[in-house]
Amino acid sequence: MQHRHLTRFNELLAKAVAELDTPRSILLLASRRAGWDLHRDT
């Protein structure tokens, strides 16, 4: 039974991640620019 839940979770996660790359996504995916530093630039 646990395996079935994990499989379903993975399916939903894959679908959610795939939808991030569509025009209707509320998030904008972008590449990190060269020289970007998490501590300095945020």
Sequence and secondary structure as in RCSB ss.txt:
>XXXX:A:sequence
MQHRHLTRFNELLAKAVAELDTPRSILLLASRRAGWDLHRDT
>XXXX:A:secstr
 HHHHHHHHHHHHHHHHHHTTSTT SS      TT  HHHH 
